[in-house]
């Protein structure tokens, strides 16, 4: 028996036994689900490309400004100091994914994931335009493949810049695009790397992202149960497989001509259309597999074949394992579908409460570098600090500062009034000045009161440092 590998044996849907890549060029199966996915996909693409150009309170609806550590979502800006809000939001998102998966299976992969949407509705249509549809005669011309790759590069460049706009904003992005790359080398490098990664992904790696890189398919075993909605093959109805005769059409009746040697056969004619149309190259008749992205192309393909042979649709359909395989009734209400929404509701309620009761400003006072204090001629002690104020109000706000628990203590800020724009952070140097007699032990906790014109008040504690105060001895006559 030879030990040489056999390249005809399939290990994975995109990998042969000898390690060679099995390139997939799935056929397009028109149908109701493809039409719906196209409508959803192009709507999401339009949403993705439009969002950075819209403005809510002067900012894009979604702006993940990593440089300034500000994260804006539809008019609400979160900062690194909002750790509780971030935690509640992330937990809500993750549990929502679990909940939707428990109900509808991998609906995100087939209907909402950018990898699937851009590959199936942007890049593969470009490929079919230049090279021809799979299963048909390839278009001739040596220029076609280079033209396809150039088009890929232009689309990848556009999508990369749109993606970067979510992190730097369209205004900064436009300045970068119209200026020299040498004036913003980091931004140019990020754009180039993002374009290269998108080009590599959609031109070469493709479905390998879903099969190899994405962990979601491997998590589905713990997120799904036998009542979750998935794409299933009705084995009881379809097996054993075999060729069929076209249905005889009588008036008001569509039935299948069953010959004596066909009586034991199922509805599946083993045409393999469900395999050739699958974007990840699997055979759905083998059961639930991690490579399945629930795109429903196999359903459209099988329904078309059932129509041709006069059999009812639904041999491959959306259904649960309990209903299709076990023959039981699917249950929507079950422990996980009740626990998940209960927890999510609690988390979102807590998020809303924390957000609505969040202070309209965040104030931090930091000690400046250098000498911790300075002594003035009149004996006063000065501490140099930097005050930072995040204005969470939707309008310009002016802030005032005072030292409230030190007799004779003052706050000095050089320059004009301390006015902060909406959803912005302003930092300026500030001097805390207090009499030397206020520091009998060399340091003291003081209270800086911050107020704004709308009535907001915040007391901030700060430890001032000074030399130990020693009262000046006055000369008195000791004659007596």
C-alpha positions as CSV (number, residue, x, y, z in Angstrom):
1,X,0.0,0.0,0.0
2,X,1.5,3.3,-1.1
3,X,2.1,5.9,1.6
4,X,1.9,8.8,-0.9
5,X,-0.8,11.4,-0.2
6,X,-3.8,11.4,-2.5
7,X,-4.7,14.9,-3.5
8,X,-8.3,13.8,-4.4
9,X,-9.1,13.2,-0.7
10,X,-10.6,16.2,0.8
11,X,-9.5,17.1,4.4
12,X,-11.3,20.4,4.7
13,X,-13.7,22.1,2.3
14,X,-10.8,24.2,1.1
15,X,-7.9,21.9,1.7
16,X,-6.8,18.8,-0.1
17,X,-5.1,15.8,1.6
18,X,-1.7,16.8,0.3
19,X,-2.0,20.3,1.7
20,X,-2.8,22.0,-1.6
21,X,-5.4,24.8,-1.6
22,X,-8.8,23.9,-3.1
23,X,-9.9,27.2,-4.7
24,X,-13.7,27.8,-4.5
25,X,-15.7,29.6,-7.2
26,X,-19.3,29.0,-6.1
27,X,-22.1,29.3,-8.6
28,X,-24.8,31.9,-7.9
29,X,-28.2,30.4,-7.2
30,X,-30.9,33.0,-7.7
31,X,-33.8,32.8,-5.3
32,X,-35.8,34.5,-2.5
33,X,-33.0,34.3,0.1
34,X,-30.3,35.7,-2.3
35,X,-32.6,38.6,-3.1
36,X,-33.1,39.3,0.6
37,X,-29.5,39.0,1.4
38,X,-28.6,41.4,-1.4
39,X,-31.0,44.0,-0.1
40,X,-29.6,43.6,3.4
41,X,-26.0,43.6,2.2
42,X,-26.1,46.6,0.0
43,X,-28.1,48.5,2.7
44,X,-25.3,47.7,5.2
45,X,-22.6,48.7,2.7
46,X,-24.4,52.1,2.2
47,X,-24.7,52.5,5.9
48,X,-21.0,51.7,6.4
49,X,-19.9,54.2,3.7
50,X,-22.3,57.0,4.8
51,X,-21.9,57.0,8.6
52,X,-18.5,58.8,8.7
53,X,-19.9,61.7,6.7
54,X,-23.0,62.4,8.9
55,X,-22.9,64.7,11.9
56,X,-24.7,64.6,15.2
57,X,-23.8,67.5,17.6
58,X,-20.8,68.2,15.4
59,X,-19.4,64.7,15.4
60,X,-19.9,61.6,13.3
61,X,-22.5,59.1,14.6
62,X,-19.7,56.6,15.2
63,X,-16.1,57.9,15.9
64,X,-13.6,55.7,17.7
65,X,-10.9,58.4,18.4
66,X,-8.1,56.3,19.8
67,X,-5.6,59.2,19.7
68,X,-7.7,61.3,22.1
69,X,-9.3,58.3,23.7
70,X,-12.9,59.4,22.9
71,X,-15.5,57.0,21.6
72,X,-18.7,58.5,20.2
73,X,-21.8,56.5,19.5
74,X,-24.8,58.5,18.1
75,X,-24.2,61.7,20.1
76,X,-22.9,60.1,23.3
77,X,-19.2,60.3,23.9
78,X,-17.6,57.8,26.2
79,X,-14.1,58.3,27.8
80,X,-11.6,55.9,29.4
81,X,-13.0,57.2,32.7
82,X,-16.4,55.6,31.9
83,X,-15.2,52.1,32.7
84,X,-18.5,51.0,34.1
85,X,-20.4,52.2,31.0
86,X,-17.9,50.3,28.7
87,X,-18.2,47.2,30.8
88,X,-22.1,47.2,30.7
89,X,-22.1,48.0,27.0
90,X,-19.6,45.2,26.1
91,X,-21.4,42.6,28.2
92,X,-24.7,43.6,26.6
93,X,-23.2,43.2,23.1
94,X,-21.7,39.8,23.8
95,X,-24.8,38.4,25.5
96,X,-26.9,39.8,22.5
97,X,-24.7,37.7,20.2
98,X,-25.3,34.6,22.3
99,X,-29.1,35.3,22.4
100,X,-29.4,35.8,18.6
101,X,-27.3,32.7,18.0
102,X,-29.5,30.6,20.3
103,X,-32.6,31.8,18.4
104,X,-31.4,32.2,14.8
105,X,-28.1,30.3,14.6
106,X,-25.3,31.9,12.6
107,X,-27.6,34.6,11.1
108,X,-24.8,37.2,11.6
109,X,-22.3,35.2,9.5
110,X,-24.6,34.9,6.4
111,X,-26.5,38.2,6.6
112,X,-24.5,40.8,8.5
113,X,-20.8,40.0,8.7
114,X,-18.6,42.4,6.6
115,X,-16.5,39.5,5.4
116,X,-19.4,37.7,3.8
117,X,-21.1,40.9,2.5
118,X,-18.1,42.4,0.8
119,X,-16.9,39.0,-0.6
120,X,-20.2,37.9,-2.0
121,X,-21.7,41.2,-3.1
122,X,-18.6,43.3,-4.1
123,X,-15.5,41.2,-4.9
124,X,-17.0,38.1,-6.4
125,X,-19.3,40.0,-8.7
126,X,-16.2,41.9,-9.9
127,X,-14.5,38.6,-10.5
128,X,-17.5,37.2,-12.5
129,X,-17.6,40.4,-14.5
130,X,-14.0,40.1,-15.7
131,X,-13.6,36.3,-15.8
132,X,-17.1,34.9,-16.3
133,X,-19.5,33.0,-14.1
134,X,-18.5,29.7,-12.6
135,X,-19.7,26.7,-14.7
136,X,-19.7,28.7,-17.9
137,X,-17.0,29.3,-20.5
138,X,-14.3,31.6,-19.1
139,X,-14.0,35.0,-20.8
140,X,-10.9,35.2,-22.9
141,X,-8.3,38.0,-22.8
142,X,-4.9,38.3,-21.0
143,X,-5.9,41.7,-19.7
144,X,-8.9,40.5,-17.7
145,X,-7.0,39.2,-14.6
146,X,-4.8,42.3,-14.2
147,X,-7.9,44.5,-14.7
148,X,-9.7,42.5,-12.0
149,X,-6.8,43.0,-9.6
150,X,-6.5,46.7,-10.3
151,X,-10.3,47.0,-9.6
152,X,-9.8,45.1,-6.4
153,X,-7.0,47.5,-5.4
154,X,-9.2,50.6,-6.0
155,X,-12.1,49.1,-4.1
156,X,-9.8,48.0,-1.2
157,X,-8.3,51.5,-1.1
158,X,-11.8,53.1,-0.9
159,X,-12.9,50.7,1.8
160,X,-9.7,51.1,3.8
161,X,-10.0,54.9,3.8
162,X,-13.7,54.6,4.8
163,X,-12.7,52.3,7.6
164,X,-9.9,54.7,8.8
165,X,-12.5,57.5,8.8
166,X,-14.2,55.8,11.8
167,X,-11.0,56.4,13.8
168,X,-9.8,59.8,12.6
169,X,-12.8,61.5,11.2
170,X,-13.5,62.5,7.6
171,X,-12.0,66.0,8.1
172,X,-8.6,64.7,9.1
173,X,-8.8,62.0,6.5
174,X,-9.4,64.5,3.7
175,X,-6.4,66.5,4.8
176,X,-4.2,63.4,4.7
177,X,-5.5,62.5,1.3
178,X,-4.9,65.9,-0.2
179,X,-1.5,66.4,1.5
180,X,1.9,64.9,1.1
181,X,2.4,61.5,2.7
182,X,5.6,62.8,4.3
183,X,3.5,65.3,6.4
184,X,1.6,62.4,8.0
185,X,3.7,59.2,7.6
186,X,1.9,57.3,10.3
187,X,-1.5,57.9,8.8
188,X,-0.3,57.0,5.4
189,X,1.3,53.8,6.7
190,X,-1.9,52.8,8.4
191,X,-3.9,53.4,5.2
192,X,-1.4,51.4,3.1
193,X,-1.4,48.5,5.6
194,X,-5.2,48.4,5.8
195,X,-5.5,48.5,2.0
196,X,-3.0,45.6,1.7
197,X,-4.8,43.5,4.3
198,X,-8.2,44.0,2.6
199,X,-6.6,43.2,-0.8
200,X,-5.0,40.1,0.7
201,X,-8.2,39.0,2.4
202,X,-10.7,39.4,-0.5
203,X,-8.4,38.5,-3.4
204,X,-6.6,35.6,-1.8
205,X,-7.6,34.4,1.7
206,X,-11.4,34.8,1.2
207,X,-13.5,32.0,2.8
208,X,-10.4,30.9,4.8
209,X,-11.3,33.7,7.2
210,X,-14.6,32.0,8.1
211,X,-13.1,28.5,8.1
212,X,-9.7,29.0,9.7
213,X,-9.4,32.5,11.3
214,X,-12.8,33.3,12.7
215,X,-13.5,31.6,16.0
216,X,-17.3,32.0,15.8
217,X,-17.9,28.7,14.1
218,X,-16.1,26.9,16.8
219,X,-18.1,28.7,19.5
220,X,-21.4,27.6,18.0
221,X,-21.3,24.3,19.7
222,X,-21.8,26.0,23.0
223,X,-24.1,28.8,21.7
224,X,-26.5,26.6,19.8
225,X,-28.9,23.9,21.0
226,X,-31.2,21.6,19.1
227,X,-34.0,24.2,19.0
228,X,-31.8,26.9,17.4
229,X,-32.6,27.9,13.8
230,X,-30.0,26.6,11.4
231,X,-29.9,25.4,7.8
232,X,-30.8,21.7,7.7
233,X,-31.2,18.9,5.2
234,X,-34.2,16.7,5.7
235,X,-32.6,13.4,5.6
236,X,-35.8,11.4,6.2
237,X,-37.3,12.9,3.1
238,X,-34.2,13.1,0.9
239,X,-32.6,9.6,1.4
240,X,-31.8,7.4,-0.3
241,X,-30.6,9.7,-3.1
242,X,-31.2,8.9,-6.7
243,X,-32.3,10.3,-10.1
244,X,-36.0,11.1,-10.6
245,X,-38.4,11.5,-13.4
246,X,-40.0,14.9,-14.0
247,X,-43.4,15.3,-12.3
248,X,-46.5,14.7,-14.3
249,X,-48.7,17.8,-14.3
250,X,-52.4,17.0,-14.2
251,X,-55.1,19.6,-13.8
252,X,-54.9,21.1,-10.3
253,X,-52.3,18.5,-9.3
254,X,-48.5,18.2,-9.4
255,X,-47.2,14.8,-8.6
256,X,-44.1,12.8,-9.2
257,X,-44.0,9.8,-11.5
258,X,-42.8,7.0,-9.3
259,X,-41.5,4.0,-11.2
260,X,-41.2,0.6,-9.5
261,X,-37.4,0.9,-9.1
262,X,-37.8,4.4,-7.7
263,X,-40.2,3.6,-4.8
264,X,-37.4,3.4,-2.3
265,X,-35.7,6.6,-3.3
266,X,-35.9,9.9,-1.6
267,X,-36.4,13.4,-3.0
268,X,-32.7,14.2,-3.3
269,X,-31.5,13.6,-6.8
270,X,-27.9,14.0,-5.9
271,X,-27.4,16.9,-8.3
272,X,-24.8,18.5,-6.0
273,X,-26.1,21.9,-6.7
274,X,-26.1,22.6,-2.9
275,X,-22.4,21.9,-2.9
276,X,-21.3,23.8,-6.0
277,X,-23.2,26.9,-4.8
278,X,-21.8,26.9,-1.2
279,X,-19.3,29.7,-0.6
280,X,-17.4,27.6,1.9
281,X,-17.5,24.4,-0.2
282,X,-19.3,22.1,2.2
283,X,-22.1,19.6,1.6
284,X,-25.0,20.6,3.8
285,X,-26.3,17.0,3.6
286,X,-23.5,15.9,5.9
287,X,-25.2,17.8,8.8
288,X,-24.3,20.9,10.8
289,X,-20.7,22.0,10.2
290,X,-18.6,24.8,11.5
291,X,-17.9,26.0,8.0
292,X,-21.6,26.8,7.3
293,X,-22.3,30.5,7.4
294,X,-26.1,30.2,7.0
295,X,-26.1,32.1,3.7
296,X,-29.0,30.0,2.4
297,X,-27.5,29.6,-1.1
298,X,-28.1,25.8,-0.8
299,X,-31.7,26.5,0.0
300,X,-32.2,28.6,-3.2
301,X,-30.4,26.0,-5.3
302,X,-32.4,23.0,-3.9
303,X,-35.7,24.8,-4.2
304,X,-35.0,25.5,-7.9
305,X,-34.3,21.8,-8.4
306,X,-37.4,20.7,-6.5
307,X,-39.5,23.1,-8.7
308,X,-38.0,21.4,-11.8
309,X,-38.8,17.8,-10.7
310,X,-42.2,18.8,-9.3
311,X,-41.5,18.1,-5.6
312,X,-42.3,20.4,-2.7
313,X,-39.7,22.9,-1.6
314,X,-38.0,22.6,1.8
315,X,-35.7,19.6,1.3
316,X,-33.0,22.0,2.5
317,X,-34.5,24.7,4.7
318,X,-34.2,26.9,7.7
319,X,-35.2,24.7,10.7
320,X,-34.0,23.3,14.0
321,X,-32.5,20.0,14.6
322,X,-35.3,19.1,16.9
323,X,-37.9,19.7,14.2
324,X,-36.2,18.4,11.1
325,X,-34.1,15.6,12.5
326,X,-35.9,14.5,15.7
327,X,-39.4,15.3,14.3
328,X,-40.3,17.3,17.4
329,X,-41.8,20.7,17.7
330,X,-39.3,23.6,18.1
331,X,-39.5,25.5,21.3
332,X,-38.7,29.2,21.2
333,X,-39.2,29.6,25.0
334,X,-36.5,27.6,26.8
335,X,-34.1,28.4,29.6
336,X,-31.3,30.1,27.6
337,X,-33.8,32.2,25.5
338,X,-35.4,33.5,28.7
339,X,-32.2,34.0,30.7
340,X,-30.3,35.9,28.0
341,X,-32.9,38.6,27.4
342,X,-33.5,39.0,31.2
343,X,-29.8,39.6,31.8
344,X,-29.5,41.9,28.7
345,X,-32.5,44.0,29.8
346,X,-30.9,44.4,33.3
347,X,-27.5,45.4,31.8
348,X,-29.1,47.9,29.3
349,X,-31.2,49.4,32.2
350,X,-28.1,49.8,34.3
351,X,-26.2,51.3,31.3
352,X,-29.1,53.8,30.7
353,X,-29.2,54.7,34.4
354,X,-25.5,55.3,34.7
355,X,-25.4,57.3,31.4
356,X,-28.3,59.5,32.5
357,X,-26.9,60.1,35.9
358,X,-23.4,60.7,34.7
359,X,-21.9,64.0,35.8
360,X,-21.9,66.6,33.0
361,X,-18.2,67.1,33.5
362,X,-15.1,65.1,34.5
363,X,-12.4,67.0,36.3
364,X,-8.9,65.8,37.1
365,X,-6.1,67.8,38.8
366,X,-2.5,66.6,38.2
367,X,0.7,67.9,39.7
368,X,3.1,69.4,37.3
369,X,6.7,68.3,36.9
370,X,9.4,70.1,38.7
371,X,9.6,71.5,42.2
372,X,6.5,70.4,44.2
373,X,6.1,73.9,45.7
374,X,7.4,77.5,45.6
375,X,7.6,80.1,48.4
376,X,6.7,83.7,47.8
377,X,8.1,86.7,49.6
378,X,5.0,87.1,51.6
379,X,5.3,83.6,53.0
380,X,2.6,82.1,50.7
381,X,3.0,78.6,49.2
382,X,2.3,77.9,45.6
383,X,1.6,74.5,44.0
384,X,1.6,74.3,40.2
385,X,-0.9,71.9,38.8
386,X,-2.7,71.1,35.5
387,X,-6.5,70.9,35.5
388,X,-8.3,68.9,32.8
389,X,-12.0,69.2,32.3
390,X,-14.1,67.0,30.0
391,X,-17.3,68.9,29.0
392,X,-20.1,66.3,28.5
393,X,-22.7,69.0,27.8
394,X,-24.0,69.7,24.3
395,X,-23.0,73.4,24.5
396,X,-20.0,75.5,25.4
397,X,-19.5,75.7,29.2
398,X,-17.5,78.0,31.3
399,X,-16.0,76.7,34.5
400,X,-14.8,78.5,37.7
401,X,-12.4,77.3,40.4
402,X,-12.0,78.2,44.0
403,X,-10.1,76.9,47.1
404,X,-12.9,76.6,49.7
405,X,-11.4,75.2,52.9
406,X,-8.2,77.3,53.2
407,X,-8.5,80.8,54.6
408,X,-6.8,83.2,52.2
409,X,-6.4,80.4,49.6
410,X,-6.9,81.3,45.9
411,X,-6.8,79.6,42.5
412,X,-5.1,81.5,39.7
413,X,-5.5,80.6,36.0
414,X,-3.6,82.6,33.5
415,X,-5.3,83.8,30.3
416,X,-8.9,84.0,29.3
417,X,-12.0,82.3,30.9
418,X,-11.9,78.6,31.2
419,X,-14.5,77.7,28.4
420,X,-14.7,74.1,27.1
421,X,-16.5,73.2,23.9
422,X,-19.1,70.4,23.8
423,X,-17.8,66.9,24.2
424,X,-14.2,68.2,24.4
425,X,-11.4,68.0,26.9
426,X,-9.4,71.1,27.9
427,X,-6.3,71.1,30.0
428,X,-4.6,74.3,31.3
429,X,-2.0,75.1,34.0
430,X,-3.3,76.4,37.3
431,X,-1.7,77.7,40.5
432,X,-3.0,76.9,44.0
433,X,-1.9,79.6,46.4
434,X,-2.3,79.5,50.2
435,X,-0.7,81.2,53.3
436,X,2.3,79.3,54.7
437,X,0.5,79.2,58.1
438,X,-1.9,76.7,56.6
439,X,0.7,74.0,56.6
440,X,1.8,73.2,60.1
441,X,2.9,69.6,59.1
442,X,4.2,70.4,55.6
443,X,1.3,69.1,53.6
444,X,-2.5,69.4,53.6
445,X,-5.5,68.1,51.7
446,X,-7.5,70.9,50.2
447,X,-10.8,71.1,48.4
448,X,-11.0,72.7,45.0
449,X,-14.6,73.6,44.1
450,X,-15.4,73.6,40.4
451,X,-18.7,75.2,39.2
452,X,-20.2,76.0,35.9
453,X,-22.8,78.4,34.7
454,X,-25.5,75.8,34.6
455,X,-25.2,75.1,38.4
456,X,-23.0,72.1,38.4
457,X,-20.7,71.8,41.4
458,X,-17.9,69.4,42.0
459,X,-15.5,69.3,44.9
460,X,-12.1,67.8,44.0
461,X,-9.6,66.8,46.7
462,X,-6.0,67.6,46.2
463,X,-2.9,67.3,48.5
464,X,-0.9,70.5,48.6
465,X,2.8,70.3,49.6
466,X,4.7,73.0,51.5
467,X,7.6,73.3,54.0
468,X,6.7,72.8,57.6
469,X,5.4,76.1,58.9
470,X,7.4,77.7,61.7
471,X,6.0,80.9,63.2
472,X,8.4,83.9,63.1
473,X,9.8,84.8,66.6
474,X,9.3,88.4,67.5
475,X,11.9,90.2,69.6
476,X,10.7,91.1,73.1
477,X,12.4,92.8,76.0
478,X,13.5,90.5,78.7
479,X,14.4,93.3,81.2
480,X,12.5,93.1,84.3
